[in-house]
Amino acid sequence: MRHPLLAPDLRELIHEQDAAGLRDFFDAHHPADTADLLDDLQPDEVLFVLGLLDGRTRAEVFSYLEPELQDGIAGLMERRELAALLTYMSHDERADLVTRLPPERVEQIMPLLAQAEREDIRRLAAYREGTAGAVMTSDYAVLSPELTAAEAIQKLRQEAPDKETIYYSYVVDEGRRLIGLVSLKDLILAPPTRRVAEIMQTDIISASVQEDREVVAQKLMEYDLLALPIVDTEGRLVGIVTHDDVIDVIVAEATEDVHRMAGIEPLAGNYLQTPFVSLWSKRGLWLTILFVGGFLTTVALTKFEDFFQQFPPLVLFIPLIISAGGNCGSQSATLITRALALGQITPRDWARVFLHEVLMGTSLGLALGVVGFVRALMTPSGALHGMSALKLAQVVSLGVCVVVLCGNLVGALLPLLLKRVGLDPALMSNPVVASLVDVTGIVAYFAIAQAVL
Amino acid sequence: MRHPLLAPDLRELIHEQDAAGLRDFFDAHHPADTADLLDDLQPDEVLFVLGLLDGRTRAEVFSYLEPELQDGIAGLMERRELAALLTYMSHDERADLVTRLPPERVEQIMPLLAQAEREDIRRLAAYREGTAGAVMTSDYAVLSPELTAAEAIQKLRQEAPDKETIYYSYVVDEGRRLIGLVSLKDLILAPPTRRVAEIMQTDIISASVQEDREVVAQKLMEYDLLALPIVDTEGRLVGIVTHDDVIDVIVAEATEDVHRMAGIEPLAGNYLQTPFVSLWSKRGLWLTILFVGGFLTTVALTKFEDFFQQFPPLVLFIPLIISAGGNCGSQSATLITRALALGQITPRDWARVFLHEVLMGTSLGLALGVVGFVRALMTPSGALHGMSALKLAQVVSLGVCVVVLCGNLVGALLPLLLKRVGLDPALMSNPVVASLVDVTGIVAYFAIAQAVL
């Protein structure tokens, strides 16, 4: 959300290098709002503004900035300044920043950090993108099972400023294996002398560090949790993923799916801020593949050229019929892809889906076939070139029926197949389904025409 | 997520009416997991199982069930049983349930509830679907500003079992106007004798009860909050929306957009559980509109019938050209619709979008035009019917170029226009854009052909 009234104020303060005024401005606005305004400025301007803030606030505002701007500012900062910024940032966000820095820059900064911080950054930055490890943070609260509720609250009170959340604390044994979860609510409700071991929940929902971030999101959603603990293969606690990071994952995954379904390589950033050439290639790649694939329609039509020269009115209905098939295919592909993403169906349900879509395709095809029959009957006699309107109507209605059924089946089964072989079902984007249906549609339509005429 | 190994166990226990075994089963599994298994059973079976649980657990499991199943069970329950269930459910979920019950059933139950509960249900159920009011809950914690931190914690301790969250408390004045927010973390960190008025944050992010639920979701996301307070037009606190409900809103809105973009009236429930007739009409409606709209392609082709009889090879490239335009249009429509949904752009950015898409459409069109030129040159001489391959290639490449540019502009500007006039931009679904491009594409292609030949 942009705040058009605030932007000029901020610009003027920066232009006049009014340090006192800028500090007042920052005190009066939420870091997320200020960051939003700063996003439109140049890295050197933002660096000047950030320099006026204390370390903790600076890190907070910085974390809300767009990744591209963060990288620009990090590039301009002095080594010491950048190292100081990293110590104040939340553990997951600083690991993300370090992952994006040039390797030589990382080597410069690492020696300036405490050993524990260095190891933490290295560890978090090592996880593959898209996994639980890559979205988790390591600043969570840990309790030992022997503490009493009062001692635990006292410990959390001391640690609170450095932790992402103190509302859930994780209980680990000597080997750091996750053995329990205790919420601050549980601690407050418990008698002060009761031990954590007696209060904690032991039936813990967790995810493995190598799992897909989508699995983490689904678990947190399904159980309405504030955070999900992440464990390694030995069951040792290595991080947590919090509710706000899960929201980011859900939004990012939905965007990725929507883009893929429309035949666009997913954009990481903002539409207008993505460089032209990068967007051009993300779109052009699929467009070209689809265009070359579309040559098949030309080949198919070439085979029937003599036939449609003999019966020219057949040509009039080609776009109508193939687009009906394409639309139907897109509907099915979208329904199935979304149902897969929401965990409503799995590839094992293919038989139910197949049956469902055969019935759906047939009934939708019949309905559109009737409409097409009526429309073809109304073809003006001048356009019929001596062809029987009734014959034309038969061919068109049968053609629509078959193409719609084909579209439905291709659209429904391809995403299931892709998922089955471990690919993203959204990749079988709607235009790919439409292209496949175009070709089969043309062949089916003319095959029917040849049979009827 | 289904748990295939647990389902047979549960079925057997129910079949044998093994009350003790079922109670053990419930103790051993998370309510979300049990509810997931129960979702596949009949309402009367689930009612039997729920009858074995204590009131609080029963309400919890019930809340996790699919809405259709909830309605079925509520229909079978005795009045008193249903009233008791409502008193244990969270305030937002019971209001949703009551909204779905038949009016005569609501009248039967209401007298059995305490007056405060009745009023709460009536109030929450009154808000229009899709607004903040319809997703908010009324079981939040309220503090008065004069309390000390210790007194506030003591109050929360007493109220905790009945509140959706005690991690955020809201501070209101005598007129119930929202004047502050205090987190449990702030209360725990503060000296016990400090007053809430001194600890609370007064710069509160809130939403109005009539606002769209998407606005609520965006605010909670932007500021990384656990819950967002909802106020009426006088600034009085009337409810809160919690992070887990926001996740549900985000997922539901994304599904709605994806379905709309593929030309499907959004499904409320699960793909395989939606009744066939309902899904048929949700798909058939748009398919028929698009099919009838597609008649325009037939009309357009009829105008050029004599012309393509004279130059038959022109027909071979019709599907290729219109599908390139349609694909390009879908890409742009998807990019813009998603960017609008994420708040990255607003209709006021139309000029920047227009310029961007003119450049993008032209450069993509030129690239595909070159490919099309080469392809058309390669048309076998037998298929040319005496036409010049070079002329054909010129027409095809120019046609692709113009159609791709058209597709890009139509796809980008229509969602902006829809948003501007207050409609859902996803409604200008990709197939509608494709249909529009089909017609303009055919006209443009033959107009170019007439000019060149």
Chai-1 contact restraints between the chains, C-beta under 6 A:
chainA,res_idxA,chainB,res_idxB,connection_type,confidence,min_distance_angstrom,max_distance_angstrom,comment,restraint_id
A,M1,B,G343,contact,1.0,0.0,6.0,A-B,restraint_1
A,A32,B,E222,contact,1.0,0.0,6.0,A-B,restraint_2
A,A32,B,Y223,contact,1.0,0.0,6.0,A-B,restraint_3
A,R157,B,I188,contact,1.0,0.0,6.0,A-B,restraint_4
A,A160,B,K185,contact,1.0,0.0,6.0,A-B,restraint_5
A,A160,B,L189,contact,1.0,0.0,6.0,A-B,restraint_6
A,I166,B,K185,contact,1.0,0.0,6.0,A-B,restraint_7
A,Y167,B,Y167,contact,1.0,0.0,6.0,A-B,restraint_8
A,K185,B,A160,contact,1.0,0.0,6.0,A-B,restraint_9
A,K185,B,I166,contact,1.0,0.0,6.0,A-B,restraint_10
A,I188,B,R157,contact,1.0,0.0,6.0,A-B,restraint_11
A,L189,B,A160,contact,1.0,0.0,6.0,A-B,restraint_12
A,M221,B,I247,contact,1.0,0.0,6.0,A-B,restraint_13
A,E222,B,A32,contact,1.0,0.0,6.0,A-B,restraint_14
A,Y223,B,A32,contact,1.0,0.0,6.0,A-B,restraint_15
A,D224,B,D244,contact,1.0,0.0,6.0,A-B,restraint_16
A,H243,B,H243,contact,1.0,0.0,6.0,A-B,restraint_17
A,D244,B,D224,contact,1.0,0.0,6.0,A-B,restraint_18
A,I247,B,M221,contact,1.0,0.0,6.0,A-B,restraint_19
A,I250,B,I250,contact,1.0,0.0,6.0,A-B,restraint_20
A,A254,B,A254,contact,1.0,0.0,6.0,A-B,restraint_21
A,T255,B,R338,contact,1.0,0.0,6.0,A-B,restraint_22
A,V258,B,T334,contact,1.0,0.0,6.0,A-B,restraint_23
A,V258,B,R338,contact,1.0,0.0,6.0,A-B,restraint_24
A,A262,B,S330,contact,1.0,0.0,6.0,A-B,restraint_25
A,A262,B,Q331,contact,1.0,0.0,6.0,A-B,restraint_26
A,A262,B,T334,contact,1.0,0.0,6.0,A-B,restraint_27
A,I264,B,Q331,contact,1.0,0.0,6.0,A-B,restraint_28
A,N270,B,Q344,contact,1.0,0.0,6.0,A-B,restraint_29
A,Y271,B,L335,contact,1.0,0.0,6.0,A-B,restraint_30
A,Y271,B,A339,contact,1.0,0.0,6.0,A-B,restraint_31
A,Y271,B,Q344,contact,1.0,0.0,6.0,A-B,restraint_32
A,R283,B,Q331,contact,1.0,0.0,6.0,A-B,restraint_33
A,G284,B,L364,contact,1.0,0.0,6.0,A-B,restraint_34
A,G284,B,A367,contact,1.0,0.0,6.0,A-B,restraint_35
A,L287,B,N327,contact,1.0,0.0,6.0,A-B,restraint_36
A,L290,B,N327,contact,1.0,0.0,6.0,A-B,restraint_37
A,F291,B,A324,contact,1.0,0.0,6.0,A-B,restraint_38
A,F291,B,L368,contact,1.0,0.0,6.0,A-B,restraint_39
A,F291,B,V371,contact,1.0,0.0,6.0,A-B,restraint_40
A,G294,B,L320,contact,1.0,0.0,6.0,A-B,restraint_41
A,G294,B,S323,contact,1.0,0.0,6.0,A-B,restraint_42
A,F295,B,R375,contact,1.0,0.0,6.0,A-B,restraint_43
A,T297,B,P319,contact,1.0,0.0,6.0,A-B,restraint_44
A,T297,B,L320,contact,1.0,0.0,6.0,A-B,restraint_45
A,T298,B,L316,contact,1.0,0.0,6.0,A-B,restraint_46
A,T298,B,L320,contact,1.0,0.0,6.0,A-B,restraint_47
A,L301,B,L316,contact,1.0,0.0,6.0,A-B,restraint_48
A,T302,B,L316,contact,1.0,0.0,6.0,A-B,restraint_49
A,T302,B,A383,contact,1.0,0.0,6.0,A-B,restraint_50
A,E305,B,P312,contact,1.0,0.0,6.0,A-B,restraint_51
A,E305,B,A383,contact,1.0,0.0,6.0,A-B,restraint_52
A,Q309,B,P312,contact,1.0,0.0,6.0,A-B,restraint_53
A,P312,B,Q309,contact,1.0,0.0,6.0,A-B,restraint_54
A,V315,B,V315,contact,1.0,0.0,6.0,A-B,restraint_55
A,L316,B,T298,contact,1.0,0.0,6.0,A-B,restraint_56
A,L316,B,L301,contact,1.0,0.0,6.0,A-B,restraint_57
A,L316,B,T302,contact,1.0,0.0,6.0,A-B,restraint_58
A,P319,B,T297,contact,1.0,0.0,6.0,A-B,restraint_59
A,P319,B,I322,contact,1.0,0.0,6.0,A-B,restraint_60
A,P319,B,D438,contact,1.0,0.0,6.0,A-B,restraint_61
A,L320,B,G294,contact,1.0,0.0,6.0,A-B,restraint_62
A,L320,B,T297,contact,1.0,0.0,6.0,A-B,restraint_63
A,L320,B,T298,contact,1.0,0.0,6.0,A-B,restraint_64
A,I322,B,P319,contact,1.0,0.0,6.0,A-B,restraint_65
A,S323,B,G294,contact,1.0,0.0,6.0,A-B,restraint_66
A,A324,B,F291,contact,1.0,0.0,6.0,A-B,restraint_67
A,N327,B,L287,contact,1.0,0.0,6.0,A-B,restraint_68
A,N327,B,L290,contact,1.0,0.0,6.0,A-B,restraint_69
A,N327,B,P431,contact,1.0,0.0,6.0,A-B,restraint_70
A,S330,B,A262,contact,1.0,0.0,6.0,A-B,restraint_71
A,Q331,B,A262,contact,1.0,0.0,6.0,A-B,restraint_72
A,Q331,B,I264,contact,1.0,0.0,6.0,A-B,restraint_73
A,Q331,B,R283,contact,1.0,0.0,6.0,A-B,restraint_74
A,T334,B,V258,contact,1.0,0.0,6.0,A-B,restraint_75
A,T334,B,A262,contact,1.0,0.0,6.0,A-B,restraint_76
A,L335,B,Y271,contact,1.0,0.0,6.0,A-B,restraint_77
A,R338,B,T255,contact,1.0,0.0,6.0,A-B,restraint_78
A,R338,B,V258,contact,1.0,0.0,6.0,A-B,restraint_79
A,A339,B,Y271,contact,1.0,0.0,6.0,A-B,restraint_80
A,G343,B,M1,contact,1.0,0.0,6.0,A-B,restraint_81
A,Q344,B,N270,contact,1.0,0.0,6.0,A-B,restraint_82
A,Q344,B,Y271,contact,1.0,0.0,6.0,A-B,restraint_83
A,L364,B,G284,contact,1.0,0.0,6.0,A-B,restraint_84
A,A367,B,G284,contact,1.0,0.0,6.0,A-B,restraint_85
A,L368,B,F291,contact,1.0,0.0,6.0,A-B,restraint_86
A,V371,B,F291,contact,1.0,0.0,6.0,A-B,restraint_87
A,R375,B,F295,contact,1.0,0.0,6.0,A-B,restraint_88
A,A383,B,T302,contact,1.0,0.0,6.0,A-B,restraint_89
A,A383,B,E305,contact,1.0,0.0,6.0,A-B,restraint_90
A,P431,B,N327,contact,1.0,0.0,6.0,A-B,restraint_91
A,D438,B,P319,contact,1.0,0.0,6.0,A-B,restraint_92
